[in-house]
Amino acid sequence: MLCGKISFKKYYGRTFAIIGYFLILALFLVFLVPSLEAEEEIVMGWDQVPISTDNDFNDVIALNETSALVVGENGKIYQTLDYGANWSEEDSGVIQDLNAIEFNNQVIVAGDSGTVLVNNGDSWIDNSIEGAGNLYDLSIPYFDSLANSVIFVSGTGGEIWKWNNSSWEDLSNFTGTTNDIYAIDFVNENEGFAVGADGLIIATIDGGKSWEIRESPEKFKELSFYDVIIFGYQGNPISALIVGENGTIIQSSGTGPTAIGYIWKVPSEKSHPTNTTSTIKSISGSSRFKFWIVGDDNFVALTEDGGNSFYNQSQLQNSGSDFTAVSFWDGYSGFAVGEEGTVMSTDREGQDPRILDTAVNFDTFWKYAKYAFPYLKEGMYNTLKIIVLAIFIGFTIGVTLAVFKTSQLNIRIPLSLPKMDGTWNYFNINPLKLFATIYTDIFRNTPLLVQFFFIYFGLVEIGIDLTFESMLGPERALERAYGSAVLALGLNSGAYQTEIIRSGIQAIPSGQMEAGRSIGLTYLQTMRYIILPQAIRIVIPPLGNETVNLVLNSALASVIGFGELTRRGKLLISLTFETFWTWTLVLMFYFVITYTLSNILKYLEKRLKIPGLGLGGDE
């Protein structure tokens, strides 16, 4: 007994010493090694575009990753074909202020005094509306040719006009308002929204033949709205966002033609998620989760979580400038315009860590850790949200398919007619085992990163909605990146857990199955009450290893835009440039998660150890 105690103390004393040395080394590196700068060249998030003009620009449209058109005062139109490096002025043929530009197979411009211009290669066709007032916005739900297209424009005094069947139709009498309408957007030829002065929100579901006033929240009724964007799926609206005065942003979600637009709310739990009181003039984005907003007082901001939080991208060199419009081609390339010829472009999401208002210099690790902790804590919370569900999904799949792989179900399929002696040639197949084998072979022999891309980018193309909005409702729908990450990790881990649990089942003596069947239990009952309880206890160590790997693999969710721990670390670096300290903290967070999980599994292994089975171990 004494010898055992000495051995115990000696073993654990050595272990604790090693851990202590490791912690001392880690603290030495954290506190004494200076902050390391990134080796790659640091570039600005937005590039200033050189256009020599004092005219205010009112709108911009990105035609693709490299090309854009801007319009502004005195009929000015400029075009770039090389990311904004060079601009050429186009002859619009008019001197009226041009206020809006839109693109849907064709570029169309709207402006003061009913001006409407349609691009025709190197020239512009005048398709103006006689008798109309100043036009502030337009939407093109359909365009095949000028004779076969649907165009909506909105303007002063509640004006809305519709181009259809080669003529303009005045819908102003149907809008039910005389307020100026600053923005209009249609998701298809029938369903659209228009917003304007004094909290005006109106909607149509019949192509503008009738308009219904949609009540804005009480505290926004006196504010003017300047832009609206509708996000749709397969031609149907699922979400609408409105921006306006006092840094306002409100959202409405739904799935049917009448479900959207009746209940408006601030996207975030915070009453003012944009963190500005400046007027927001424009909104553009690649999805309802990732979009940019711009406005007065040099305000530019990005959200990647549907408006819950915004990253300030204001540019110091544009201090005091008012931005009027923003347009993104995808989630990376876009343009922003403002007063006195201000134009910016980006091909990197607008991320510019050096000039963000949130950039701070840190003298000590503790000062930085205090700043970074809220960011990484949210990332850790998002990581836990992924792994808890993924572990459950993986374990469920693993148990189910392990039972399939060890099942004795055989189906005999005749290969031919009976022989002369009456015997048959049969082909034996176990469909459960075949299904489980195909599943595990696919997921174990393809890269997890590719599986992430396939699930996130591929499934949506065939109509599989990983937001589960139809099941959970629009208010509780998941972020697509979150649903994709959980599914990818769960399916992948399930394949590995299948083989682990299968090995545990096969380690149980076959006589136990025979004993269970002999006392009247069915195959599944024997598996449930006798085999699986022992098999799971045997394979807890390899299951624990797989679970830890799942936690570490969750970092791959950052590549599809989900804000877990690794992505939060990247965003912190873009804000602070503290590369070394950031990744040190991220490593510590992951270590805390995996070390805690490992010890829980070790405890379970010890508590559930089958007496007399194996050589034992630590007591």
Buried (B, 14 or more C-beta within 10 A) or exposed (E): EEEEEEEEEEEEEEEEEEEEEEEEEBEEEBEEEEBEEEEEEEEBBBBBBEBEBEBBBBBBBBBEEBBBBBBBBEBBBBBBBEBBEEBEEBEBEBBBBBBBBBBBEBBBBBBBBBBBBBBEEEEBEEBBBEEBBBBBBBBBBBBEEBEEBBBBBBBBEBBBBBBBEEEBEEBBEBBBBEBBBBBBBBBBBBBBBBBBBBBBBBBBBEBBEBBBEBEBBEEBEEBBBBBBBBBBBEEBBBBBBBBBBBBBBBBBBBBEBEBBBEBBEBBBEEEEBBEBEBBBBBBBBBBBBBBBBBBBBBBBBBBBBBBBBBBBBBBEEBEEBBBBBBBBBBBBBBBBBBBEBBBBBBBBBBBBBEBBEEBEEBEEBEEBBEBBEEBBEBBBEBBBBBBEBBBEBBBEBBBBBBBBBBBEEEEEEEEEEEEEEEEEEEEEEBEBBEEBBEBBEEBEEEEBEEBBBEBBEEBBEEEEBBBEBEEEEBEEBBBBBBBBBBBBBBBBBBBBBBBBBBBBBEEBEEEEBEEBBEEEBEBEEBBBEBBBEBBBBBBBEBBBBBBBBBBEBBBBBBBBBBBBBBBBBBBBBBBBBBBBBBBBBBEBBBEEBBEEBBEEBBEBBEEEBEEEEEEEEEE
